[in-house]
Amino acid sequence: MLDTTSSARLTSGSYDASDVTFLLKTVALAPTAVDKKEALIQSGAAHYSEMISDERRPDARYLEIFEDARARGEGRIAKEMIGLALQIKKRIAAGELDAKITLCSLVRAGVPYGVLLHRELKAIGVDSVHYGVSIIRDRGLDEAAMAYISARHPEAGVVFVDGWTGKGAITRELRRSWHAISGRKAELAVLADPAGYATMSGSQEDWLIPSGILGANISGLISRSILNKDVIGPGDFHGTIPVHHLADIDVSRDYVDSITAIAKTMRNEGSTAVTCDKTLYQLREASAECVTRIAYDYSVTNLNRIKPGIAEATRAVLRRKPRKVFIRSMDDPDLAALIHLCRTDKIDLVVSAELTGPYRAITLIEKVT
């Protein structure tokens, strides 16, 4: 594919320009009400990427819960990002990755961790550049964005970055799409990999990654990516809408700056090893088993309606029309934000360690007829 994209389109959102370049086209698209969007998605009349709803503004209590999660989690994130950077450096030394690393964060959830990983790689002397790129379920990676990258950087140094794995749908999409584009295996680095699908991870635990319960105001004030033919033409990057109404509560820069400051005090402590009692296969099997159990018990024929993991479960409540939310325990502080949302929106909560399996929370999307 020819690289015809004008550099004038490139943006860093609300991040510093040295931290990330978003390969996204800024577009205008009228918002779709959640109920209407859900009906169009489930009927097959429209793909989720063709529509977007207004992003919900978190209330004061929700922001307090976020700040508490942030205070508890930033040290862990700093340590695990150092570990990921050192894993990449070792793989460069082993000849498994090119010396010139190109981080491709999957917007939006991967972006804060791509920023942090980019900073850590530079701090330990690794040549690194960082882009934010779109991937859409059933549509794949943004081919225009990847063509832009391939024209400028060695494909053998491309490492994709995301925040976490849910049930592996996006990871499978990534592998299929990147292999079709480049013929290569996709290298994926994530902070948390409870589903067992990442190449490199900070841990394999479903824990409350603070950014997972926020949206644009921790991801550079951009919307999730859009692929609608009315605003995205041939050769265009996938689209995004600036989320200006959350600018007054934007913590994108402050969040990464705070974690980087903590990381500076830890860098001489060495790599953080990922420890898990189960193999990647066993993690995938446990993930599939609990998703299948909920699908059977609640007569779900489309597994896309099941959103496992704290972050995915929370985002589904914020952006979709949930039927039920399953949680491991009412007393888990990592679930405070999700429980707050469910109580506010009067969503049925089911407490069941058996049904949640390796996850601490799962949201089931309402079937719209």
Buried (B, 14 or more C-beta within 10 A) or exposed (E): EEEEBEEEEBBBBBBEEEBBBBBBBBBEBEBBEBEBBBBBBBEEEBBBBBBBBEBBBBEEEBBBBBEBBBEBBBBBBBBBBBBBBBBBBEBBEEEEBBEBBBBBBBBBBBBBBBBBBBBBBBBEEBBBBBBBBBBBEEBBBBBBBBBBBBEEBBBBBBBBBBBBBBBBBBBEBBBEBBEEBBEEEBBBBBBBBBBBBBBBBBBBBBBBBBBBBBBBBBBBBBBBBBBBEEBBEEEBBBBBBBBEEBEEBBBBBEBBBBBBEBBBEBBEEEBBEBEBEEEBEEBBEBBBEBBBBBBEEBEBEEBBBBBBBBBBBBBBBBBBBBBBBBBBBEEBEBBBBBBBBBEEEEBEBBBBEEBBBBBBBBBBBBBBE
